[in-house]
Amino acid sequence: MSDWKVIKFIRRHIAVIVSVLITLIIVGYFVNIMFVKNKKDAVSVLVLKPVMDTSALEHELSAMIEVGKGEEIHIQSIDFDVPANEAIATTWLRSGTIDIVIGREDQIEFYEAAGYLDEIQSVEGDIPGMEADAGIEEAKAALTANMPHEENARAVFAFLGKR
């Protein structure tokens, strides 16, 4: 007789049971993304021109710094010449999530005048992953004023100037 009570209970509250299960699945998914699969940045680089192959740049930079388990070299590229992207890059620099900025001299001067950059130098050679005609000849690299990964950022900065 108690089996009938369980079945009756399930039929009466099926909508609530399904809603609770769906909510638990959604919460579990986001917890997994935020805490389990989340990687820390070893260094974060912003290139102010689209990079076609970020893995090539990542590979070259990984030779300069030690990337531990659960860490990654985070490379973001954005076309600074698109007006909306200028605001996005500015937000990233203000938030303190970027260590190094690579771009044309006029782009770097723009952020230097705003006080977001610290040290600036010329980048020697081509930037890996970028096409030769990408419009970023004589690139400059700059350390941000509020870089979160200073040791790794300085190693990459020195590498970019001496390649």
C-alpha positions, 0 to 999 in steps of 0.5 A: 500500500505504501508503494501507491502513496509514493506514486501518488506523491510523485504524480502530484508533485512532478512539476516541482521535482522536475524544476528542482532537478533542472535547477540543480543541473544548471547550478552544478554546470556553472559551479563546474565551470567557475571552480573546477575547470577554471585556470589561472593566468600565468601571464596575460597579453593584449595584442591590439591587432587580431592574432590569427594563431594565438597558439604560436604566440603562446608556444613562444611565450611558454618557453620564457615562463614556467606555466604550472598545472592549472595555469595558462598564458592568456592571449587576447587580441582585439582590433583597436581600430574599431572604436567599440574595441577601444573601450573594451581594451580600456576596461581590461586595462583598468580592471588590472587583468592585463600584464602586457600590451602589444601594439603600434606606437600610436596605440601604445602612446594613447594608453600611456597618456591615459596612465595605464602603462608603465615601461615601453620598448620596441618589439624585436622581430615579427609577432608569432601568429600574426600575418606579416602585412597585419599593419603592426610593423615596428610594434611596441610592447608595454607593461601595464601599471597594475599588472597582476603577474609581475614576475612572468610579465617582466620575463615576457617583456624582456624576451619581446625586446631581445628576440 
